[in-house]
Structures are given as C-alpha cells and as structure tokens.
Amino acid sequence: MAKEQSGPVQRVIGSLIGVLIGIGLFFGAFYLLWTNEGRVDLSKITRDSIAINGETVDPAHEGQLVALTARLTANTSLDDSPYLRSGEYLQLERTAEMYAWEEEEETDDDGNVTGYSYSREWTSSPENSASFNNPNGHFNPPMDIQYKLHTVETIQAGRFSFNTQNAFLMHPEPLPLNREMTIDNRDIFDDFIYIGDGTLSDPVVGDIRLSYTAYPANEMGTVFGSQNGSQITTYRHTDDETIIFRAYQMDRETAIQDMRNEYLTNLWLTRLGGMAMMWVGLMLILGPINALLGFIPVLGRLGRMLIAVVTFVVALVLSATTIIISAILHNLIALIIICIILIGSGLAFWHWRNQIAS
C-alpha cells in the first residue's frame, strides 16, 4: 500500500520544489522585462555617423563615429585544413554535426517520467550515451571534429584598415561547396562535406557532416567604428557607454535599417520570453493545487486547464503593465539625466560669467 502512495506523495513534494523555482521565474521575469526596455537601439546612434568612402583620411573626423563604405580586402586567405582549400574569405566558420542517438523523457499529464524514447538526429552537441538510462544499443562514439572559426587578423578598407579582434563581421553567408573546393576532393552532399560510412540520405551513427558560412573578401561593405588616424577602432558612445564596431556586407543605409530590425526583433522576442517566464512561474507556484486536484482525475484535468488560462491572463496583464511602466521610466531617466547635464552646464556658465564680470 505504501508503494501505491509513493506516486502522489512524490508529486506533492515535487510541486513544492517547483514553487521555489516558480518564484524565481516570476520575479526574474520582471527584471528581464525592465532591462529589456532599456535596450539600446544602435540604429539611432549610427544614424548620426559620418559617412566616408575611404579614399582620403580626414583628420577632422578623428575620434568620431564613422560609417566607412569601401571594398573590404585582406592580404591573406583562409582555409580549413584538412577539409577546405584556401579561399578569398575574411571569415570562415565551420559547423560540425554528428548523426547520433538522442534520449527524450516520456511523461504523463502530471509531468511524471514514465519512460524514455530514443531517436537518431544530426546534432552539433551529441549526448554522452553512457549517461543514457538505457545505453544498450544506443552508443554514441566521441565526436572528433568540432566547430571552428577562422578570421583574418587585419582588413583593409580603402586607405583605412581595422583589426578584427574586437569587430563583429555581421551576417556571414552560407558557403556553397563543390569537390574542387575541398582538400582530397571529398564527397559533397547538399553543400555538406560528408565524413563517414553512410550517406546524407542514409547516415550511420557516428557519421559527421561539415557546413560553412563565410564573409567574402573583395566585396563592398560598410564598417561602423571610431576613426583613429587611418585605423577604424571601437567606438564608445558617450551617453550610455554603448560599444560599436561592426562590418556589414551592405551600404550604410541598409546596414542602419538592419540594426533597427535587429533591435525590434530582440525587443519583442524578449518581451514574449519575459511573459512566458512569468506564466510558467505562476503555474509552478500554483503547482501544489494541481498536485492535490490530481488525486481526483476529472478535477485534476479541469483544474490544470483553469489554472493555465487564469495564469496566462494574469501574466499577460502584468507583463504588459511592466513593459509600459519600464518604457516610460527609462525615457524619464534619460530626460532627467539630460536636464541635470543642461542645468549643471548652465550653472557653470553663469558662475563663469559672474567671475569674468567681477
């Protein structure tokens, strides 16, 4: 009889632990939504950048944010030995995936684990099969080939150059492959270098496929950063310490619009993520009620549905309220800082005038 009661007891204990996690998620959502509304829109800053073409180095732009549009070149090429031959790239990124077993928990309506299922998938981070609950027949060999990023050290842009150590090369493109591009004329399947005993349509566990993205050399691009002599370096915005040092394969206006789209995408994804955190947190906080209702099957299902709907509405209202208040307060803080600076500057100027007059 005690064995039969262990399931419900474990559910209640598990729900109490979930309450602690839920509290963390609930209050963490407020912090996430608050900080998200203070996110910096780089497009607003770079809109004021000075457009230059790289044909001359103008000392008047020293230390200022510039948008340099020129052909981006390098005095070296990149390869990915022993797989890919040397080519005209500013950056070359290798993605490695292995065909491997993956374990997935199977749960009932109450979230209790009832078993495990196994499937074979392409993954860049295969699981250690020794930790599987049923490792027999589900062996993953070690993955010997990993992700790798190659970047040239210095890029030339007209009469300017910049070091890539702190620069972001934005939006590298998928690199189409053929046998002639590979070392030892390796087999290519759908732009993958295939290494193993199977094929892309009929892989074997342990087989590896490699794909690449590249930032091509000798193409027109735009670099945003600070002019330092004939060098482009990291620009630090004085108002909020925002750092800008980016290269795009596009003109200045298109790159600025890309930054705007990036800002809006991240802003809304984080808003939705914050609301989801709050919703899950509330459901975990009310988990003990679900666990108690679970003793009566019909009430348990109805209770879970009702709690899910109510907590969703509450999370939606609280998230929307937090977003609106945070947006207003962040703007107010910015206005207050500007007012303090203006008032301080005015007082300093008034004091200086009085000293001159006396």
C-alpha positions as CSV (number, residue, x, y, z in Angstrom):
1,M,0.0,0.0,0.0
2,A,2.9,2.4,0.8
3,K,4.2,1.7,-2.6
4,E,1.0,2.8,-4.2
5,Q,1.0,6.1,-2.2
6,S,4.6,6.9,-3.2
7,G,3.5,8.4,-6.6
8,P,1.1,11.0,-5.2
9,V,3.5,11.9,-2.3
10,Q,6.3,12.4,-4.8
11,R,4.1,14.7,-6.9
12,V,3.3,16.9,-3.9
13,I,6.9,17.1,-2.9
14,G,7.9,17.8,-6.5
15,S,5.3,20.6,-6.7
16,L,6.7,22.2,-3.5
17,I,10.1,22.3,-5.1
18,G,8.5,23.7,-8.2
19,V,7.1,26.6,-6.1
20,L,10.6,27.8,-5.3
21,I,11.6,27.6,-9.0
22,G,8.4,29.4,-9.9
23,I,9.1,32.3,-7.5
24,G,12.5,32.7,-9.1
25,L,11.0,32.7,-12.7
26,F,8.2,35.0,-11.7
27,F,10.4,37.8,-10.2
28,G,13.1,37.1,-12.8
29,A,10.6,38.0,-15.5
30,F,10.1,41.5,-14.0
31,Y,13.8,42.1,-14.1
32,L,14.1,40.8,-17.6
33,L,11.3,43.0,-18.9
34,W,12.6,46.0,-17.1
35,T,16.2,45.7,-18.5
36,N,14.8,44.9,-22.0
37,E,13.0,48.3,-22.2
38,G,16.4,49.9,-21.6
39,R,17.9,48.1,-24.6
40,V,19.9,50.4,-26.8
41,D,18.8,50.9,-30.4
42,L,22.1,51.1,-32.3
43,S,20.3,52.4,-35.4
44,K,19.6,55.7,-33.6
45,I,23.3,56.1,-32.8
46,T,24.7,55.1,-36.1
47,R,22.2,57.3,-37.9
48,D,24.4,60.2,-36.8
49,S,27.6,58.5,-38.1
50,I,29.8,60.4,-40.6
51,A,29.7,58.7,-44.0
52,I,33.2,58.3,-45.5
53,N,34.4,56.5,-48.6
54,G,38.0,55.5,-47.6
55,E,39.7,57.5,-50.4
56,T,41.1,60.1,-48.0
57,V,41.8,60.3,-44.3
58,D,40.3,63.4,-42.9
59,P,41.7,64.5,-39.5
60,A,38.5,66.4,-38.8
61,H,36.8,63.1,-38.1
62,E,39.3,61.9,-35.6
63,G,37.6,60.0,-32.7
64,Q,34.2,60.4,-34.2
65,L,31.7,57.6,-35.2
66,V,32.2,57.0,-38.9
67,A,30.5,54.7,-41.4
68,L,33.2,53.7,-43.9
69,T,31.9,52.2,-47.1
70,A,34.7,50.7,-49.2
71,R,35.9,47.4,-50.7
72,L,36.9,45.1,-47.8
73,T,40.1,43.1,-48.6
74,A,42.9,41.2,-46.8
75,N,46.5,40.3,-47.7
76,T,45.9,36.7,-46.7
77,S,43.4,34.0,-47.5
78,L,41.7,31.4,-45.2
79,D,41.4,27.6,-45.3
80,D,40.0,24.9,-43.1
81,S,42.6,22.2,-43.3
82,P,42.3,19.3,-43.8
83,Y,38.9,19.8,-45.3
84,L,38.5,23.0,-47.2
85,R,41.0,24.6,-49.6
86,S,42.2,28.2,-49.2
87,G,39.8,30.9,-50.5
88,E,39.2,34.6,-50.5
89,Y,37.4,35.0,-47.2
90,L,37.6,37.5,-44.4
91,Q,35.9,35.0,-42.1
92,L,35.3,31.3,-42.4
93,E,33.1,29.4,-40.0
94,R,32.8,25.6,-39.8
95,T,29.8,23.9,-38.3
96,A,30.2,20.2,-37.5
97,E,27.3,17.9,-36.8
98,M,27.3,14.2,-35.9
99,Y,24.5,11.7,-36.6
100,A,23.8,10.5,-33.0
101,W,21.4,8.9,-30.6
102,E,19.3,11.3,-28.5
103,E,17.3,10.4,-25.4
104,E,14.0,12.0,-24.6
105,E,11.9,11.6,-21.5
106,E,8.3,10.5,-21.8
107,T,5.9,12.0,-19.2
108,D,2.3,11.7,-18.3
109,D,-0.2,14.5,-17.9
110,D,1.1,15.3,-14.4
111,G,4.7,15.7,-15.7
112,N,5.9,12.4,-14.2
113,V,8.5,10.5,-16.1
114,T,7.0,7.2,-17.5
115,G,9.9,6.1,-19.7
116,Y,12.5,7.1,-22.3
117,S,12.5,7.1,-26.1
118,Y,15.5,7.2,-28.4
119,S,15.9,8.7,-31.9
120,R,18.8,9.4,-34.2
121,E,19.4,13.0,-35.2
122,W,22.0,15.3,-36.6
123,T,23.4,17.4,-33.8
124,S,26.4,19.6,-33.1
125,S,26.5,18.5,-29.4
126,P,25.8,14.8,-29.2
127,E,24.9,13.4,-25.8
128,N,27.2,11.1,-23.8
129,S,25.4,7.8,-24.4
130,A,27.0,6.4,-21.1
131,S,24.5,8.6,-19.2
132,F,21.5,7.2,-21.0
133,N,19.0,5.3,-18.9
134,N,19.2,2.5,-21.5
135,P,22.6,2.7,-23.2
136,N,22.4,-0.7,-24.7
137,G,22.1,-0.3,-28.5
138,H,22.3,3.5,-28.2
139,F,26.1,4.1,-28.3
140,N,27.4,7.4,-29.5
141,P,31.1,7.5,-30.4
142,P,33.2,10.6,-29.5
143,M,32.9,13.5,-31.8
144,D,36.4,14.2,-33.1
145,I,35.6,17.2,-35.3
146,Q,34.2,20.4,-33.7
147,Y,33.1,23.9,-34.6
148,K,35.8,26.2,-35.7
149,L,36.1,29.9,-36.6
150,H,38.8,31.4,-38.8
151,T,39.2,35.2,-39.2
152,V,41.9,37.3,-40.9
153,E,43.7,39.5,-38.5
154,T,43.5,42.8,-40.4
155,I,41.1,44.0,-43.0
156,Q,41.9,46.8,-45.5
157,A,39.1,49.2,-46.4
158,G,40.4,51.8,-48.9
159,R,43.1,53.8,-47.2
160,F,41.9,52.6,-43.8
161,S,42.3,49.3,-42.0
162,F,41.0,47.6,-38.9
163,N,41.9,44.8,-36.6
164,T,39.2,42.1,-36.4
165,Q,39.8,41.1,-32.8
166,N,37.0,43.3,-31.4
167,A,35.0,43.8,-34.6
168,F,31.8,41.9,-35.4
169,L,31.5,40.8,-39.0
170,M,27.8,40.8,-39.5
171,H,25.7,38.2,-41.4
172,P,28.2,35.8,-43.0
173,E,26.6,33.9,-45.8
174,P,26.2,30.1,-46.3
175,L,29.1,28.9,-48.5
176,P,28.1,26.7,-51.4
177,L,30.5,23.7,-51.8
178,N,31.9,21.6,-54.6
179,R,34.5,18.9,-54.7
180,E,37.2,21.2,-56.2
181,M,36.9,23.4,-53.1
182,T,37.8,20.5,-50.8
183,I,41.2,19.0,-49.9
184,D,41.5,15.5,-51.4
185,N,38.3,16.0,-53.4
186,R,36.0,14.9,-50.7
187,D,32.4,13.9,-51.3
188,I,29.8,16.7,-51.2
189,F,26.1,16.2,-50.5
190,D,23.8,19.3,-50.5
191,D,26.6,21.7,-49.5
192,F,27.9,19.3,-46.8
193,I,31.3,17.7,-46.6
194,Y,30.4,14.2,-45.6
195,I,32.7,12.1,-43.4
196,G,31.6,8.5,-42.5
197,D,30.4,5.2,-43.8
198,G,26.9,6.2,-44.8
199,T,25.4,8.9,-47.0
200,L,23.4,12.0,-46.2
201,S,20.2,10.2,-47.1
202,D,21.2,7.0,-45.3
203,P,23.6,8.1,-42.5
204,V,25.2,5.8,-39.9
205,V,25.6,6.8,-36.2
206,G,29.0,8.5,-35.8
207,D,29.0,10.0,-39.3
208,I,29.9,13.7,-39.5
209,R,28.8,16.4,-41.9
210,L,30.5,19.8,-42.2
211,S,28.9,23.0,-43.5
212,Y,30.4,26.5,-43.7
213,T,29.4,30.2,-43.6
214,A,31.8,32.8,-45.0
215,Y,32.3,36.5,-45.1
216,P,33.7,37.0,-48.6
217,A,36.7,39.3,-49.3
218,N,36.9,41.9,-52.1
219,E,33.3,42.9,-51.7
220,M,31.9,46.4,-50.9
221,G,30.9,46.8,-47.3
222,T,30.3,49.3,-44.5
223,V,32.3,49.5,-41.3
224,F,31.0,51.4,-38.2
225,G,33.5,52.5,-35.7
226,S,35.8,55.3,-34.4
227,Q,38.3,56.9,-36.8
228,N,41.8,56.7,-35.2
229,G,44.2,58.0,-37.8
230,S,44.0,55.6,-40.7
231,Q,42.6,52.9,-38.4
232,I,39.0,52.1,-37.6
233,T,38.6,51.1,-33.9
234,T,35.9,50.5,-31.3
235,Y,33.6,53.5,-30.8
236,R,32.3,54.1,-27.3
237,H,29.1,56.2,-27.2
238,T,29.5,58.9,-24.5
239,D,25.8,58.8,-23.3
240,D,25.4,55.2,-22.4
241,E,28.8,53.6,-23.0
242,T,27.5,51.6,-25.9
243,I,30.2,50.0,-27.9
244,I,30.0,49.9,-31.7
245,F,32.5,48.2,-34.1
246,R,30.7,46.3,-36.9
247,A,31.2,45.4,-40.5
248,Y,28.3,44.8,-42.9
249,Q,28.2,43.5,-46.5
250,M,25.8,46.3,-47.5
251,D,25.6,50.1,-47.8
252,R,25.3,52.5,-44.9
253,E,21.5,53.0,-45.1
254,T,20.7,49.3,-45.4
255,A,23.1,48.5,-42.5
256,I,21.3,51.0,-40.3
257,Q,18.0,49.5,-41.2
258,D,19.3,46.1,-40.4
259,M,20.3,47.4,-36.9
260,R,16.8,48.7,-36.5
261,N,15.3,45.3,-37.4
262,E,17.7,43.6,-35.1
263,Y,16.6,45.9,-32.2
264,L,12.9,45.3,-32.8
265,T,13.3,41.6,-33.2
266,N,15.3,41.2,-29.9
267,L,12.9,43.6,-28.1
268,W,9.8,41.7,-28.9
269,L,11.3,38.2,-28.5
270,T,12.5,39.2,-25.0
271,R,9.1,40.7,-24.2
272,L,7.4,37.4,-25.2
273,G,10.1,35.4,-23.3
274,G,9.5,37.5,-20.2
275,M,5.8,36.9,-20.4
276,A,6.4,33.2,-20.8
277,M,8.7,33.1,-17.8
278,M,6.0,34.8,-15.7
279,W,3.4,32.4,-16.9
280,V,5.4,29.3,-16.2
281,G,6.4,30.8,-12.8
282,L,2.8,31.3,-11.8
283,M,1.9,27.8,-12.9
284,L,4.7,26.3,-10.8
285,I,3.7,28.5,-7.8
286,L,0.2,27.0,-8.1
287,G,1.6,23.5,-8.6
288,P,0.6,22.2,-5.2
289,I,-3.0,22.9,-6.0
290,N,-2.6,20.9,-9.2
291,A,-1.0,18.1,-7.3
292,L,-3.9,18.0,-4.8
293,L,-6.5,18.1,-7.5
294,G,-4.6,15.3,-9.3
295,F,-5.9,12.8,-6.7
296,I,-9.3,13.2,-8.4
297,P,-8.7,12.6,-12.2
298,V,-11.6,14.7,-13.5
299,L,-10.9,17.6,-11.2
300,G,-7.2,17.4,-11.9
301,R,-7.7,17.9,-15.7
302,L,-10.2,20.7,-15.3
303,G,-8.1,22.3,-12.6
304,R,-5.0,22.3,-14.8
305,M,-6.9,23.9,-17.7
306,L,-8.4,26.5,-15.4
307,I,-5.1,27.4,-13.8
308,A,-3.4,27.6,-17.2
309,V,-6.0,30.0,-18.5
310,V,-6.1,32.2,-15.4
311,T,-2.3,32.4,-15.0
312,F,-1.9,33.2,-18.7
313,V,-4.3,36.2,-18.4
314,V,-2.5,37.3,-15.2
315,A,0.9,37.0,-16.8
316,L,-0.3,38.9,-19.9
317,V,-1.7,41.8,-17.9
318,L,1.4,42.0,-15.5
319,S,3.8,41.8,-18.4
320,A,2.0,44.5,-20.4
321,T,1.9,46.7,-17.4
322,T,5.6,46.2,-16.6
323,I,6.6,46.9,-20.2
324,I,4.6,50.1,-20.3
325,I,5.9,51.4,-17.0
326,S,9.5,50.3,-17.8
327,A,9.4,52.1,-21.1
328,I,8.2,55.3,-19.5
329,L,10.7,55.2,-16.6
330,H,13.6,54.5,-18.9
331,N,12.7,57.5,-21.0
332,L,12.2,59.6,-17.9
333,I,15.6,58.6,-16.6
334,A,17.1,59.7,-19.9
335,L,15.3,63.0,-19.7
336,I,16.3,63.6,-16.1
337,I,19.9,63.0,-16.9
338,I,19.8,65.4,-19.9
339,C,18.1,68.0,-17.7
340,I,20.8,67.6,-15.0
341,I,23.5,68.0,-17.5
342,L,21.9,71.1,-19.0
343,I,21.2,72.7,-15.6
344,G,24.8,71.9,-14.5
345,S,26.2,73.3,-17.6
346,G,24.0,76.5,-17.3
347,L,25.1,77.0,-13.7
348,A,28.7,76.5,-14.6
349,F,28.4,79.0,-17.4
350,W,26.6,81.5,-15.1
351,H,29.3,81.2,-12.5
352,W,32.0,81.7,-15.1
353,R,30.2,84.9,-16.4
354,N,29.9,86.3,-12.9
355,Q,33.6,85.7,-12.3
356,I,34.5,87.5,-15.6
357,A,32.2,90.4,-14.7
358,S,33.7,90.8,-11.3
